[in-house]
Amino acid sequence: MRVVRLIVTGVLSLAGILIVGTLLLVMVFGWSSSNAKQAHGECEMLIIEKKIEPTARANEYRRACMSARGYGIMGSCLIDDYTTALCFIPRWMFWVSKI
């Protein structure tokens, strides 16, 4: 009886640790995504304030601005010339290839 209780306690503890770990991971990614959207918006406002006109020049300024804030752009977005906030990934996500 004591062995069964020990096994059940171990399984429940492991399940609890997995659930808490998953929730923490989701919270970190959500926080990071929110920060990327805010930084992207700030860079967009700088483009508007400085009246950077040609699209190619504005895109390069946006990429440099986001890079200075700690975000790299995904290669596929750079090739397709997308500049949304979702294209910028934080540097700490080392497993995602970015430029």
C-alpha positions in Angstrom: 0.0 0.0 0.0 2.8 2.3 0.9 4.5 1.7 -2.5 1.4 2.5 -4.4 1.0 5.8 -2.5 4.6 6.7 -3.2 4.2 6.0 -7.0 0.9 8.0 -7.1 2.6 10.9 -5.3 5.6 10.8 -7.7 3.4 10.7 -10.8 1.3 13.6 -9.5 4.4 15.6 -8.6 5.8 15.0 -12.0 2.5 16.1 -13.7 2.4 19.2 -11.5 6.0 20.1 -12.5 5.2 19.6 -16.2 2.1 21.8 -16.0 3.9 24.6 -14.1 6.8 24.4 -16.6 4.4 24.6 -19.6 2.6 27.6 -18.1 5.8 29.4 -17.4 7.0 28.7 -21.0 3.7 30.1 -22.4 4.0 33.2 -20.2 7.5 33.9 -21.4 6.7 33.5 -25.0 3.6 35.7 -24.6 5.6 38.4 -22.8 8.2 38.3 -25.5 5.7 38.6 -28.3 4.1 41.5 -26.6 7.4 43.2 -26.2 8.2 42.6 -29.9 4.9 44.2 -30.9 5.6 47.3 -28.7 9.1 47.7 -30.1 7.9 47.3 -33.7 5.3 50.0 -33.0 7.9 52.3 -31.6 10.1 51.8 -34.7 7.1 52.4 -37.0 6.5 55.7 -35.2 10.1 56.7 -35.7 9.7 56.0 -39.4 6.7 58.2 -39.5 8.3 61.0 -37.4 11.5 61.0 -39.5 9.4 60.9 -42.7 11.5 58.0 -44.2 9.9 57.7 -47.6 11.1 54.9 -50.0 9.8 51.6 -48.8 13.2 49.9 -49.1 14.8 52.6 -47.0 12.0 52.4 -44.4 12.3 48.6 -44.3 16.1 48.8 -43.7 15.6 51.4 -41.0 12.9 49.2 -39.3 15.3 46.2 -39.4 18.1 48.3 -37.9 15.8 49.7 -35.2 14.5 46.3 -34.2 18.0 44.9 -34.2 19.1 47.6 -31.9 16.3 46.6 -29.5 17.4 43.0 -29.5 15.3 41.4 -32.3 16.4 39.7 -35.5 14.3 39.2 -38.6 13.5 35.8 -39.9 15.1 35.0 -43.3 11.8 34.2 -45.0 10.4 37.6 -44.0 13.4 39.4 -45.3 13.2 37.5 -48.7 9.5 38.2 -49.0 9.9 41.8 -47.8 7.4 41.4 -44.9 7.9 43.8 -42.0 5.2 42.8 -39.5 6.0 42.4 -35.8 5.6 38.7 -36.2 8.7 38.6 -38.4 11.0 39.8 -35.6 12.3 37.2 -33.1 14.2 37.9 -29.9 17.9 37.1 -29.9 17.5 34.7 -27.0 15.5 32.3 -29.2 18.7 30.7 -30.5 16.9 27.8 -32.2 15.1 30.1 -34.7 17.3 31.1 -37.7 17.3 34.9 -38.1 19.3 37.6 -39.8 
